[in-house]
Every structure is written in C-alpha cells, then in structure tokens.
Amino acid sequence: MRRDLRGLQRDTADTVAKHLVAAGRLVDEEPERALEHARFARARASRIAVVREAAGIVAYHAGEWAEALGELRAARRMGGGPGHLAVMADIERALGRPERALELSRGPEARELDRAESIELAIVAAGARRDMGELDAAVVSLQIAELEPTRRDPWSARLFYAYADNLLAAGREADALQWFVHAADADEDGETDAARRIAELTGEPVAEDEYDFGLEDEPPAVDGEADTDDADLDSDDVDSDSVDSDSVDGPSAEDDGSGEGEEEPGPEVSR
C-alpha cells in the first residue's frame, strides 16, 4: 500500500492508510462505520486506484450499490485489469439489471480472471439468469468440471450451494437437497447456511453444534474513543484485499477529482 500512496505527502499517506485499515477491520460487522473510513480515505486520495477499489468494496458491503459500482469502475480505469468483475456483476443484479451482469460475464475481461474469480463470476451469472426467469439455464451454467462433490477446493462449498439453490428454484427439490448436503460437507469455514437449508427441506432441526456461542471480539472504537496515533496500524500492512468481498443509490464516484487538499477531520481510528 505504501507504494500506491507514494504520490501523497507522508502524513496524508499515513492517515489514508490508517483509515483503510479501520475500514477493513469494521467491514464485516459494521459496514456503515467502515464506509465512513473508506469515504474519508477516498476524499484524501481520490486519484489512487487502490483507494478507490477499497472504497468500492466497502460500499458494496454496506449496500451502497451505485457508489460501489462507480468506485470500482474508477479503480479499473486507473489501474487496468478485470478487478472485482464478479462484485460488479453482483451489483448490477442488485440494481435490477441482470442482463448487464451477464454482459460482464461474457466480456473479454472475464478471460483474464483466475479460476477462483471465474467460478465466483459464474455463480453470479447463474443468479442473473435466474433473475431473468431462465431457471434451467441457470442450473446448466454451473455444471462445470469443478462441480464434483468429492472436490475440496476453496470455492467448492459456495459452488455446491449455488448449484443447490438454483436446482431448488427450478423445482428439483430432491436434487437440491443432495447438493445442499454436499455443500455442508465441503463447508469447513461456515461460508454458507447449507445446514439450515437442509433443515428447511427435511423438516428436521439444525444440529446444535451448527451454532457458535463463543464470545465476540470487541469491535475497535471509531467515534471519540481513541485518537488517531495508532502504532498498531502500519500502512505497509494495508491491502485492498483486507476489505474484500460473497452483493440505493449512493453518490456517484465516476469523477476522478482530487480532494487531497481538504483538511476536514475524519472518523477517529481506534488504537
């Protein structure tokens, strides 16, 4: 991240980095607060591609679809590459434009994705087909080589789950149940709610060990609980992946105007 912020003054770069770290820490549990930090970073470094990308991902998690799409488009213009194509397609679905999601999945940039990103995009595209009423086509589109119940790839649980969900939408309940079982078996990290879906289809209760009653970590303070001098927030450790993304109109981010000269205080970053 420090490389990406090299064009900023040192104190500005440090401030932007700290706010992006804070956004990354908050995005899963408190996306609205995370968005405050991301917007502040964006205002101070609007010409830095990685900042716009991070702002877009946080806006996506916060449900600010138009803002997220604008930021991700701006990041792609600045940095090139297919960046977060599946997220952008999912946003198009959320905005009620499934046909645009399919266009993204068929475009030339889709061929630049690695396998994990390609499968994520295929899942989103299948959902877009379902949105358009093409239920059988949605099912068929996910019948790829990776759809093998014995496989345990990083994407297996999500792929099996998406296939099961589309089977159910197509009225194939028995097949859907089997694939929800495969998804539950492959889901070692709790990415999906396959166990709950199985319970709904079978009428049996979810096993108690599916629930986690562990203590939650206390979220970092943002508003007035600590100052911004945080020795633990090293800007070298910041990466746009720390605010990554599994999809209202916000302010458009299509412009690349710079707000680096502004000195308005942002949300406080916790120690």
Phi, psi and chi 1 to 4 in degrees:
 res  aa     phi    psi   chi1   chi2   chi3   chi4
   1 MET       -  -38.1  168.4   63.5   79.8      -
   2 ARG   -59.0  -36.3 -172.8  171.8  -71.5  -80.7
   3 ARG   -59.7  -43.5  -75.8 -165.1  -48.8  -87.8
   4 ASP   -68.3  -27.6  -63.0  -58.7      -      -
   5 LEU   -96.4   11.8  -59.2  179.9      -      -
   6 ARG   -60.6  -28.0 -149.3  178.5  -75.6  169.3
   7 GLY   -75.3   -8.1      -      -      -      -
   8 LEU   -95.0  159.5  -57.4  174.9      -      -
   9 GLN   -63.0  152.2  -67.5 -176.5   -6.5      -
  10 ARG   -58.1  -45.8 -176.7 -177.9  178.3   87.5
  11 ASP   -66.6  -36.5   58.7  -16.7      -      -
  12 THR   -66.3  -43.2  -59.7      -      -      -
  13 ALA   -60.6  -42.5      -      -      -      -
  14 ASP   -64.2  -41.5  -71.6  -16.0      -      -
  15 THR   -64.5  -45.5  -61.8      -      -      -
  16 VAL   -60.8  -45.0  167.5      -      -      -
  17 ALA   -60.8  -42.5      -      -      -      -
  18 LYS   -63.3  -39.7  -71.5  176.8 -179.0  179.5
  19 HIS   -70.7  -32.5  -79.2  -80.8      -      -
  20 LEU   -69.6  -36.9  -70.0 -179.6      -      -
  21 VAL   -63.3  -44.4  169.9      -      -      -
  22 ALA   -60.8  -40.6      -      -      -      -
  23 ALA   -61.7  -42.5      -      -      -      -
  24 GLY   -63.7  -36.1      -      -      -      -
  25 ARG   -70.8  -30.1  -71.1  177.6  173.3  175.9
  26 LEU   -97.0  -16.3  -69.7  164.0      -      -
  27 VAL   -60.8  -35.2   67.9      -      -      -
  28 ASP   -75.2  -40.3  -70.6  -29.5      -      -
  29 GLU   -96.3  -34.8  -59.9  -62.5  -31.2      -
  30 GLU  -135.9   70.3  -61.3 -178.0   77.5      -
  31 PRO   -61.6  -30.0   20.1  -32.0      -      -
  32 GLU   -66.8  -42.4  -68.1   79.8   11.6      -
  33 ARG   -66.9  -38.7  -69.5  177.5   66.5 -163.9
  34 ALA   -59.3  -38.1      -      -      -      -
  35 LEU   -65.9  -32.8 -172.1   54.8      -      -
  36 GLU   -58.9  -45.1  -67.7  179.6   20.0      -
  37 HIS   -65.7  -43.8  -72.0  -74.3      -      -
  38 ALA   -64.0  -39.9      -      -      -      -
  39 ARG   -66.1  -38.1  -76.2  171.6  172.1  166.7
  40 PHE   -64.1  -44.4 -179.0   78.5      -      -
  41 ALA   -61.7  -40.8      -      -      -      -
  42 ARG   -63.8  -40.2 -171.4  -94.1 -172.5 -160.2
  43 ALA   -64.3  -31.5      -      -      -      -
  44 ARG   -88.5  -17.9  -59.7  -62.7  -58.5  -85.8
  45 ALA  -144.6   54.5      -      -      -      -
  46 SER   -72.1  -11.3   64.6      -      -      -
  47 ARG  -100.7   10.6  -65.1  179.1 -179.7  174.4
  48 ILE  -103.2  119.0  -53.2  -62.4      -      -
  49 ALA   -58.0  -43.4      -      -      -      -
  50 VAL   -67.0  -29.4   71.5      -      -      -
  51 VAL   -70.5  -43.3  174.7      -      -      -
  52 ARG   -64.1  -38.9  -57.0  -65.0  -70.3  -90.1
  53 GLU   -62.5  -47.5  179.6 -178.2   21.9      -
  54 ALA   -62.5  -41.3      -      -      -      -
  55 ALA   -61.9  -38.1      -      -      -      -
  56 GLY   -65.7  -42.1      -      -      -      -
  57 ILE   -65.9  -41.6  -66.7  -61.4      -      -
  58 VAL   -66.3  -41.9  174.8      -      -      -
  59 ALA   -61.4  -36.7      -      -      -      -
  60 TYR   -60.7  -47.8  168.7   75.6      -      -
  61 HIS   -64.3  -29.6  -78.3  -83.8      -      -
  62 ALA   -84.3   -1.5      -      -      -      -
  63 GLY    79.3   15.6      -      -      -      -
  64 GLU   -93.1   80.3  -64.7  -70.9  -10.9      -
  65 TRP   -62.6  -50.7  -47.3  125.8      -      -
  66 ALA   -62.9  -42.2      -      -      -      -
  67 GLU   -62.7  -44.5  179.3  177.6   -2.7      -
  68 ALA   -60.7  -45.2      -      -      -      -
  69 LEU   -64.1  -41.9 -170.6   59.3      -      -
  70 GLY   -62.0  -42.4      -      -      -      -
  71 GLU   -66.1  -42.7  -65.9  -67.9   -8.1      -
  72 LEU   -68.3  -35.9  -68.3  174.8      -      -
  73 ARG   -64.3  -42.4  -76.6  173.6  173.7  168.0
  74 ALA   -62.4  -41.9      -      -      -      -
  75 ALA   -62.0  -39.5      -      -      -      -
  76 ARG   -67.7  -39.0  -72.9  173.6   64.2 -170.4
  77 ARG   -62.1  -39.2  -73.1 -161.7  -53.7  -88.5
  78 MET   -76.9  -41.6  -65.2  174.4 -176.6      -
  79 GLY  -104.5  -14.7      -      -      -      -
  80 GLY    74.0  178.0      -      -      -      -
  81 GLY    82.2  174.3      -      -      -      -
  82 PRO   -83.9   -1.4   31.0  -34.2      -      -
  83 GLY    -8.0  112.6      -      -      -      -
  84 HIS    55.1   43.9  -61.3  -72.0      -      -
  85 LEU   -62.6  -40.0 -155.9   59.9      -      -
  86 ALA   -64.8  -38.3      -      -      -      -
  87 VAL   -64.4  -43.2  174.0      -      -      -
  88 MET   -63.9  -40.3  -65.8  176.8   68.4      -
  89 ALA   -64.8  -38.9      -      -      -      -
  90 ASP   -65.4  -37.1 -158.0   32.5      -      -
  91 ILE   -63.3  -41.6  -67.2  169.7      -      -
  92 GLU   -59.8  -38.8  -66.0  -71.7    8.1      -
  93 ARG   -62.0  -45.5  -75.3 -172.8   64.9 -157.8
  94 ALA   -62.6  -30.2      -      -      -      -
  95 LEU   -84.9    5.6  -69.9  170.3      -      -
  96 GLY    78.6   26.6      -      -      -      -
  97 ARG  -124.5   63.3  -56.2 -169.8  -63.8 -125.6
  98 PRO   -61.8  -29.2   23.5  -34.7      -      -
  99 GLU   -64.5  -33.4   68.2  -73.3  -15.0      -
 100 ARG   -71.3  -33.9  -66.3 -166.9 -174.6 -179.5
 101 ALA   -61.2  -42.4      -      -      -      -
 102 LEU   -66.3  -37.1  -74.1  177.2      -      -
 103 GLU   -60.5  -42.0  -72.4  173.8    9.3      -
 104 LEU   -62.7  -39.3  -74.7  172.4      -      -
 105 SER   -69.6  -19.9   72.3      -      -      -
 106 ARG  -100.8   -7.7  -63.9  166.9  178.1  153.2
 107 GLY   -71.3  166.8      -      -      -      -
 108 PRO   -62.5  -30.3   20.9  -32.4      -      -
 109 GLU   -67.3  -24.3  -70.0  179.3  -35.2      -
 110 ALA   -62.0  -27.1      -      -      -      -
 111 ARG   -74.8  -12.6  -67.4 -167.6  -71.5  -88.1
 112 GLU   -87.6   -7.9  -59.9  177.1   33.6      -
 113 LEU   -74.2  150.5  -59.9  174.0      -      -
 114 ASP   -76.9  177.2   62.1   28.3      -      -
 115 ARG   -64.4  -42.5 -163.2   57.2 -168.6  150.0
 116 ALA   -60.7  -44.4      -      -      -      -
 117 GLU   -67.8  -36.7  -67.0  169.4  -33.0      -
 118 SER   -62.3  -41.1  -66.5      -      -      -
 119 ILE   -69.6  -38.6  -70.2  173.3      -      -
 120 GLU   -61.5  -41.3 -165.2   64.9   32.6      -
 121 LEU   -66.0  -37.9 -178.0   57.5      -      -
 122 ALA   -62.9  -37.8      -      -      -      -
 123 ILE   -63.7  -44.2  -69.2  171.3      -      -
 124 VAL   -65.3  -42.2  174.9      -      -      -
 125 ALA   -63.2  -37.8      -      -      -      -
 126 ALA   -62.8  -39.8      -      -      -      -
 127 GLY   -63.7  -36.6      -      -      -      -
 128 ALA   -65.3  -40.4      -      -      -      -
 129 ARG   -62.0  -40.5  -68.8 -173.6 -176.7  -80.4
 130 ARG   -64.6  -39.8 -169.0  171.6   70.0 -171.4
 131 ASP   -57.8  -32.3  -65.2  -17.1      -      -
 132 MET   -89.1    4.0  -63.0  168.2   66.7      -
 133 GLY    85.0    6.6      -      -      -      -
 134 GLU   -90.7   69.6  -59.2  174.6    4.1      -
 135 LEU   -66.9  -45.9  -56.3 -177.8      -      -
 136 ASP   -66.5  -38.4  -68.5  -25.8      -      -
 137 ALA   -64.5  -35.9      -      -      -      -
 138 ALA   -62.1  -42.7      -      -      -      -
 139 VAL   -63.4  -50.1  170.2      -      -      -
 140 VAL   -62.5  -35.1  171.2      -      -      -
 141 SER   -64.7  -20.7   69.6      -      -      -
 142 LEU   -97.9    3.9  -68.3  177.8      -      -
 143 GLN   -84.8   72.5  -67.1  173.6   -9.2      -
 144 ILE  -110.9  173.5   56.4 -179.5      -      -
 145 ALA   -58.5  -33.4      -      -      -      -
 146 GLU   -73.5  -10.1  -71.9   79.1    3.7      -
 147 LEU   -82.6   68.2 -168.1   71.8      -      -
 148 GLU  -127.5  116.0  164.5   55.8   52.3      -
 149 PRO   -60.4  -19.1   17.0  -28.9      -      -
 150 THR   -86.3   -9.5   60.9      -      -      -
 151 ARG   -76.9  148.7  -66.3 -174.3   66.1  151.8
 152 ARG  -133.4   65.1  -68.0  -63.7 -179.7  -92.3
 153 ASP   -88.7  164.8  -62.2  -49.6      -      -
 154 PRO   -56.9  -26.1  -25.6   34.5      -      -
 155 TRP   -99.1   -0.9   52.3   77.0      -      -
 156 SER   -58.6  -48.3  -67.5      -      -      -
 157 ALA   -60.5  -44.0      -      -      -      -
 158 ARG   -68.8  -38.2  -75.9 -177.7   48.6   73.4
 159 LEU   -66.4  -46.2  176.3   60.5      -      -
 160 PHE   -62.0  -40.8  -61.8  166.8      -      -
 161 TYR   -64.7  -46.3 -176.4   94.2      -      -
 162 ALA   -62.0  -39.3      -      -      -      -
 163 TYR   -64.4  -44.5 -173.1   58.0      -      -
 164 ALA   -61.0  -43.0      -      -      -      -
 165 ASP   -63.0  -39.9 -156.5   29.1      -      -
 166 ASN   -73.0  -34.1  -78.4  -73.8      -      -
 167 LEU   -60.5  -43.3  -76.1  167.3      -      -
 168 LEU   -63.9  -42.0 -170.7   60.2      -      -
 169 ALA   -63.0  -29.8      -      -      -      -
 170 ALA   -84.6    2.1      -      -      -      -
 171 GLY    86.8   12.0      -      -      -      -
 172 ARG  -100.3   72.1  -62.9  167.7   57.1 -179.0
 173 GLU   -63.9  -42.6 -175.1  171.3  -46.7      -
 174 ALA   -63.7  -44.2      -      -      -      -
 175 ASP   -65.5  -39.1  -68.7  -26.4      -      -
 176 ALA   -60.7  -44.1      -      -      -      -
 177 LEU   -58.8  -44.0  176.3   58.4      -      -
 178 GLN   -60.9  -40.5 -174.6   60.2   61.9      -
 179 TRP   -77.6  -27.2  -79.7   96.1      -      -
 180 PHE   -64.8  -35.9  -81.9  129.2      -      -
 181 VAL   -63.9  -44.9  170.5      -      -      -
 182 HIS   -60.2  -40.8  -66.9  -36.9      -      -
 183 ALA   -63.3  -44.1      -      -      -      -
 184 ALA   -62.2  -40.2      -      -      -      -
 185 ASP   -64.6  -36.1  -70.8  -17.0      -      -
 186 ALA   -85.0  -14.2      -      -      -      -
 187 ASP   -89.4   80.6 -168.1   -0.3      -      -
 188 GLU   -79.1  -19.0  -61.9  178.4   -5.8      -
 189 ASP  -106.7    6.9  -61.4  -36.7      -      -
 190 GLY    68.1   35.1      -      -      -      -
 191 GLU   -72.2  -27.3  -70.5 -175.4  -76.9      -
 192 THR  -121.6  170.7   73.6      -      -      -
 193 ASP  -107.5   40.5   64.4  -14.3      -      -
 194 ALA   -57.6  -38.2      -      -      -      -
 195 ALA   -62.4  -39.9      -      -      -      -
 196 ARG   -66.6  -40.1 -179.0 -177.8   64.1   80.3
 197 ARG   -64.2  -37.5  -56.9  -63.4  -64.2  -83.9
 198 ILE   -63.1  -43.2  -66.9  167.7      -      -
 199 ALA   -62.5  -39.3      -      -      -      -
 200 GLU   -64.1  -38.8  -70.7  175.5   -8.8      -
 201 LEU   -78.0  -29.7  -70.2  172.3      -      -
 202 THR   -97.5  -16.6   61.3      -      -      -
 203 GLY    78.7    9.2      -      -      -      -
 204 GLU   -99.8  150.0  -60.6 -165.8    2.9      -
 205 PRO   -68.9  153.2   25.7  -34.6      -      -
 206 VAL   -71.4  136.4 -179.8      -      -      -
 207 ALA   -58.8  142.1      -      -      -      -
 208 GLU   -60.6  -30.9  -70.6 -173.8    6.2      -
 209 ASP   -73.8   -1.4   59.3    5.6      -      -
 210 GLU   -76.5  -15.3  -65.6  -64.3  -25.2      -
 211 TYR   -97.9  143.3  -64.3   97.6      -      -
 212 ASP  -111.3  113.4 -177.7    4.6      -      -
 213 PHE  -101.6   21.4  -66.7  100.7      -      -
 214 GLY   -68.1  159.8      -      -      -      -
 215 LEU   -72.5  137.8  -64.4  176.2      -      -
 216 GLU   -81.9  146.2  -63.6 -178.2   -2.2      -
 217 ASP   -67.5  142.4  -66.7  -26.5      -      -
 218 GLU   -70.4  127.2 -176.4  178.6  -10.8      -
 219 PRO   -67.2  149.7   24.5  -33.5      -      -
 220 PRO   -66.4  148.9   24.5  -32.8      -      -
 221 ALA   -72.3  147.8      -      -      -      -
 222 VAL  -126.4  -50.4  175.4      -      -      -
 223 ASP   -98.6  101.0  -61.1  -40.1      -      -
 224 GLY    72.0   11.4      -      -      -      -
 225 GLU   -98.6  -17.6  -63.0  177.7   21.3      -
 226 ALA  -159.3  162.3      -      -      -      -
 227 ASP   -88.7 -178.0   57.8   36.7      -      -
 228 THR   -91.4    1.4   57.0      -      -      -
 229 ASP   -81.6   90.4  -64.7  -33.8      -      -
 230 ASP  -119.0  107.4 -170.2  -20.6      -      -
 231 ALA   -69.6  -20.7      -      -      -      -
 232 ASP   -83.2  -12.6  -66.7  -29.3      -      -
 233 LEU   -97.5   90.3  -59.4 -177.8      -      -
 234 ASP   -91.5  121.2 -172.0  -18.2      -      -
 235 SER   -64.3  -19.2   59.2      -      -      -
 236 ASP   -67.3  -21.5  -72.5  -32.9      -      -
 237 ASP   -89.5   -2.6  -64.1  -25.9      -      -
 238 VAL   -82.2  138.4 -175.2      -      -      -
 239 ASP  -146.9  147.4 -167.5  -66.4      -      -
 240 SER   -61.8  -21.8   62.2      -      -      -
 241 ASP   -67.5  -19.2  -69.1  -21.0      -      -
 242 SER   -68.5  -11.9   67.2      -      -      -
 243 VAL  -119.8   33.7  -69.0      -      -      -
 244 ASP   -67.6  170.8 -174.5   39.7      -      -
 245 SER  -104.5      -   85.4      -      -      -
 246 ASP       -      -   49.7   11.1      -      -
 247 SER       -      -    7.5      -      -      -
 248 VAL       -   53.6 -166.2      -      -      -
 249 ASP   -64.4  123.2  -69.7  -23.3      -      -
 250 GLY  -110.3  176.2      -      -      -      -
 251 PRO   -63.7  139.4   20.5  -30.5      -      -
 252 SER   -68.0  141.2  173.4      -      -      -
 253 ALA  -115.0   22.6      -      -      -      -
 254 GLU   -68.5  -28.5  -74.6  -64.5  -53.7      -
 255 ASP   -75.5  154.7   62.9  -70.4      -      -
 256 ASP  -112.6   24.9  -65.9  -27.6      -      -
 257 GLY   -63.5  144.1      -      -      -      -
 258 SER   -92.7  139.6  171.3      -      -      -
 259 GLY  -116.9   21.9      -      -      -      -
 260 GLU   -62.2  -24.8  -75.6   86.5  -19.8      -
 261 GLY   -80.7   -9.1      -      -      -      -
 262 GLU   -76.4  146.8  -59.9  176.2    3.6      -
 263 GLU  -119.8   23.5  -65.4  -63.3  -27.0      -
 264 GLU   -69.1  138.3  -65.1 -179.0    7.0      -
 265 PRO   -68.5  145.8   26.1  -34.4      -      -
 266 GLY  -105.1 -176.9      -      -      -      -
 267 PRO   -61.9  142.3   21.3  -31.8      -      -
 268 GLU   -70.7  144.6  -67.9 -168.6   17.4      -
 269 VAL   -99.9  134.0 -177.8      -      -      -
 270 SER   -74.5  160.7   64.4      -      -      -
 271 ARG   -73.4      -  -73.6 -170.0 -179.9  -83.1
